[in-house]
Amino acid sequence: IKNNVVDHAIGTRRINISEEYYSQWHKNTYLSGNHCLVLIKPDVHPVTIKTPFISGSRFFETENHQIFAGDGYNLYTIRDTAITFFQNLFTTIPYTRIYYFGHNLYAIQGNSVYTYHFDGKKFERISKRNYGKKPDLIFSNKYGLWITFANQKGAILYRDSKTSSQSELVNVPGYINYFCND
């Protein structure tokens, strides 16, 4: 995305982009920050929409091609320019990060990681794992579930993507600031 496209989308207002997502199915790009969504569709001028979304609430797409983002307590679906309440996650404190992979939604809430399963209709909480310190980042892929902690090098890896299973420490020489798939 070229800066002039994003600048055109937001006009004179500055948005600090904290999350981004491209849907191959919908062919749309979703950017968020400062409680705004910038929706970039092919061959259409970008649209900016005011939202309840928080930084750290990543956009994600389920297997049935629903696009979601959240506000720390709730999840919302995004359909074109309509943002609709979908479900409350019944948290006592707000989640600071979420990540979705393979029908599972992972949410960092305080010193805990909650796992929710998506059946195509709703997210149901299936587990909770407490840690002695606050998790910082969370990521899941075919290799497992990865969790980092603030001011700690490396990550914890659960190879079966379940926080109830045995974990292993993955040592790297520096801090992990971001995850992505190759």
C-alpha positions in Angstrom: 0.0 0.0 0.0 1.4 3.4 -1.0 1.3 6.2 1.5 -0.7 8.4 -0.9 -3.5 5.8 -0.9 -3.7 5.8 2.9 -3.3 9.6 3.0 -6.1 10.0 0.5 -8.3 7.6 2.6 -7.9 9.6 5.8 -7.9 13.1 4.3 -6.5 15.6 6.9 -6.9 13.3 9.9 -3.9 11.2 10.8 -4.4 7.6 11.8 -1.6 5.6 13.4 -2.1 2.2 11.8 -1.7 -0.5 14.4 -3.3 -3.5 12.6 -3.7 -4.6 9.0 -5.2 -7.5 7.1 -5.7 -8.4 3.5 -8.5 -10.9 2.6 -7.7 -12.9 -0.5 -11.4 -14.1 -0.5 -12.9 -10.6 -0.4 -9.9 -8.8 -2.1 -10.1 -6.1 0.5 -7.4 -4.5 2.7 -8.4 -3.6 6.3 -6.3 -1.0 8.2 -7.1 0.2 11.7 -5.8 2.6 14.3 -7.2 5.4 16.5 -10.7 3.7 16.5 -10.9 4.0 12.7 -11.1 1.4 9.9 -9.7 2.2 6.5 -11.3 -0.2 4.0 -9.5 -0.4 0.7 -11.4 -2.3 -2.0 -10.3 -2.9 -5.6 -11.1 0.0 -8.0 -13.0 1.9 -5.3 -11.8 5.0 -3.3 -10.7 4.0 0.3 -13.3 4.5 3.0 -12.7 5.5 6.6 -15.1 4.3 9.2 -15.2 5.1 13.0 -15.0 1.9 15.0 -14.8 0.6 18.6 -11.7 -1.5 17.7 -8.6 -1.3 20.0 -5.0 -1.6 19.0 -3.9 -5.2 19.4 -7.3 -6.5 18.2 -6.2 -8.0 14.9 -8.5 -8.5 12.0 -9.0 -12.1 11.3 -11.0 -14.2 8.8 -12.7 -17.4 9.7 -13.0 -20.5 7.5 -16.4 -19.3 6.4 -14.9 -15.9 5.3 -16.3 -13.8 8.1 -14.0 -10.8 9.0 -13.7 -10.0 12.7 -12.1 -7.4 15.0 -12.8 -6.4 18.6 -12.9 -3.8 21.3 -11.3 -5.7 24.2 -14.5 -7.3 25.3 -16.6 -7.9 22.2 -16.1 -9.2 18.7 -17.6 -7.4 15.6 -18.1 -8.6 12.1 -17.1 -6.4 9.1 -19.2 -6.8 6.0 -18.3 -4.2 3.4 -18.7 -0.9 5.4 -21.1 -2.3 8.0 -19.6 -3.1 11.4 -22.0 -5.3 13.5 -21.8 -6.6 17.1 -21.2 -10.4 17.0 -20.4 -11.7 20.4 -19.3 -10.7 23.9 -16.3 -12.8 25.1 -17.4 -12.5 28.7 -14.2 -11.2 30.0 -13.7 -9.4 33.4 -10.8 -7.5 32.1 -10.2 -6.4 28.5 -8.1 -8.6 26.2 -5.1 -6.8 24.8 -4.3 -9.1 21.9 -6.1 -11.7 19.9 -5.1 -14.2 17.2 -7.2 -16.7 15.2 -6.0 -19.9 13.6 -7.7 -23.2 12.7 -11.1 -22.6 14.4 -9.4 -21.3 17.6 -9.3 -17.8 18.9 -6.5 -16.9 21.4 -6.9 -13.9 23.7 -4.4 -12.4 26.1 -6.2 -11.1 29.2 -4.0 -9.8 32.0 -1.6 -12.7 32.9 -3.7 -15.3 31.1 -4.3 -16.7 27.7 -7.9 -17.8 26.9 -8.7 -20.2 24.1 -12.1 -20.0 22.3 -13.3 -22.5 19.6 -15.3 -21.2 16.7 -18.0 -23.6 15.4 -19.1 -21.3 12.6 -21.8 -19.6 14.7 -20.1 -18.6 18.0 -16.9 -18.5 19.9 -17.0 -20.8 23.0 -14.3 -20.6 25.7 -12.5 -23.9 26.1 -9.5 -23.2 28.2 -7.5 -20.7 30.3 -3.8 -20.7 31.1 -2.3 -18.4 33.8 1.3 -17.2 33.7 3.5 -15.6 36.3 3.9 -12.6 34.0 1.9 -10.9 31.3 2.0 -12.4 27.8 2.9 -9.8 25.2 2.3 -11.4 21.8 0.4 -14.5 20.6 0.6 -16.3 17.3 -0.5 -19.6 16.0 0.3 -21.5 12.8 0.9 -25.1 11.6 3.9 -25.4 13.9 2.0 -24.5 17.1 1.0 -21.7 19.4 3.7 -19.1 20.2 3.6 -16.8 23.2 6.1 -14.0 24.1 6.4 -12.0 27.3 7.4 -8.3 27.7 11.1 -7.8 28.3 11.9 -11.5 27.8 13.9 -12.9 24.9 12.5 -15.9 23.0 9.0 -17.4 23.2 7.1 -20.4 24.6 5.9 -22.9 22.0 3.0 -25.3 22.3 3.4 -27.7 19.4 -0.2 -28.8 19.4 -1.6 -25.3 19.9 -3.1 -26.1 23.3 -2.0 -24.2 26.4 -2.9 -27.2 28.5 -0.1 -29.3 26.9 3.7 -29.4 27.4 5.5 -26.2 26.3 9.0 -25.7 25.2 11.2 -22.6 25.4 12.4 -21.3 22.1 15.6 -19.3 22.6 16.5 -16.6 20.2 19.3 -14.0 20.7 16.8 -11.0 20.8 13.3 -9.9 21.6 10.4 -11.0 19.3 8.4 -8.0 18.2 6.3 -9.5 15.5 5.3 -12.9 14.0 4.4 -13.7 10.4 4.1 -16.7 8.1 6.5 -17.3 5.2 
